[in-house]
Amino acid sequence: MTEIRKLRHSDDLFAVSRVYEESWKAAYKGLLPQEYLDHLPARKWIPLLRQPGRDSLILLENDTVIGVSSYCASRTPELSGWGEIISLYLLPSRWGMGYGRQLFSAVIKQLEAAGYENLFLWVLENNQKARHFYEQMGFHPYTTYLDDAIGGMPVREIQYRRNMSKDTDAPAIRRDTP
């Protein structure tokens, strides 16, 4: 039996962080340095889950955390008034079973209920599997990107948008992060 609900203070944050860790190791294999992926700290995501203004939904299967998605009001000033989907991760053993669609749809509903018509997210440019998924879910690549480094490797993140209000089109943003 599965359940999607908001992350609670009483939830096992180590189990939630483990979903990020295992998903990163599988999803980013060949996209990020293997040495970096092999040495991801086990509790790396716990502080992020506790950030003010950030909400998370977890997907449980028989009371075991198998997925997590975090979201918030836009952290990008140029997209003030937009909702941002920060992350979507599942345990690799649950990929391809429809759980990602369920969790992603639930996050969209949460953001819509909070009054956001326009949504965006960031995805690694080379992560074709994730890009295809987001396109299937009604998001489209935009001209905005971030250049960054993860594990010492230069990467580019592409912004994807779902713009429901036809008269609202935020400006493109190009930002190189240090």
Buried (B, 14 or more C-beta within 10 A) or exposed (E): EBEBEEBEEEBEBEBBBBBBBBBBBBBBEEBBEEEBBEEBEEEEBBEBBEEEEBBBBBBBBEEEBBBBBBBBBBEBEEBEEBBBBBBBBBBBEBBEEEBBEBBBEBBBEBBEEEEBBBBBBBBBBBBEEBBEBBEEBBBEBBEBBBEBEBBEEEBEBBBBBBBEEEEEEBEEBEEEEE
